[in-house]
Amino acid sequence: MISCEQLMSVNRQQLEAMQKAGETLDPKSLDSCDTFSDAVRKVESAIIHTYQLIASIAVKESDPARAADDWRCMNEFCDEALDKLGEWKGVYPLCGTPELYDLTLDYKLAAQERFMENMQDGEWLKKNPNPPTGLFQPTN
């Protein structure tokens, strides 16, 4: 199974590519906006795809604490993306950065909600180590 660290390693490459593009391009040039938009779209794809992967991994976890850790990882990726996008949304406002910033906030809030739900489920299981049969859906 793929780990959080592996996912983040790949995703950070997309963030670094967007950062490099932002630093080397001229924000006043239309060609630069097109190039920067490509980097923004790659970050958007990474966020969406990572969320889908984390959701798939977390739902199969039998331990809510491990599922919460997966969602924590997604939260951290969103935080990193928001930091970078925050730098660039004012410099490249017409190149998709403000929209991706808002979308990333939505994904972060969703991941944060799932993190909290899994943490609560983990606490409940600590207090109730033998839940009634049929209470939870099988994870296989």
Secondary structure, 3 states (H helix, E strand, C coil): CCCHHHHHHHHHHHHHHHHHHHHHCCCCCHHHHHHHHHHHHHHHHHHHHHHHHHHHHHHCCCCHHHHHHHHHHHHHHHHHHHHHHHHHCCCCCCCCHHHHHHHHHHHHHHHHHHHHHHHHHHHHHHHCCCCCCCCCCCCC
